[in-house]
Amino acid sequence: MNVGLLVALAVASILAWAFFSRVSMERPDPRRLDPSDSRASDIIQIEVLNGCGVEGIARSVRDYFVEMGFDVVAVDNYSRMDVDRTFVVDRSGNKETARQVALALGVADSTIVVDVRPEYYLDAVVVLGRDYAELRPFMQRENQ
């Protein structure tokens, strides 16, 4: 009987922690928050690039972003395969949009690099590095 009570208490504690962390954690918003932005879609558009050479991670991150409500317009390889740390490239000049992408990944705002290219019609580019296992898309799957 004591074992059953301990198991029930442990399960209740885990459920309470999961609920609290889900409610209290800041959630990314996949919508553009700048009303003056003249782009056709209200959804943040991103490109995901594999910069570490591990097969399939860019597709996994694409799937994660799509589940979160972002519009992933392209998945490809980066120009190099020796990127150590994942970073976000701000292509639109809207820091808040790039911040939402970084938040969704679980990387610090300090990883955002500004390289505005309006001709790309993208809000941000995610370049995945060798630290990919520390990112939210992979951490959440481990915890499930």
Helices and strands as residue ranges (DSSP letters): H 2-24, E 45-50, H 57-68, E 71-77, E 87-90, H 95-105, G 109-111, E 112-114, G 118-120, E 124-128, G 132-134, H 136-143
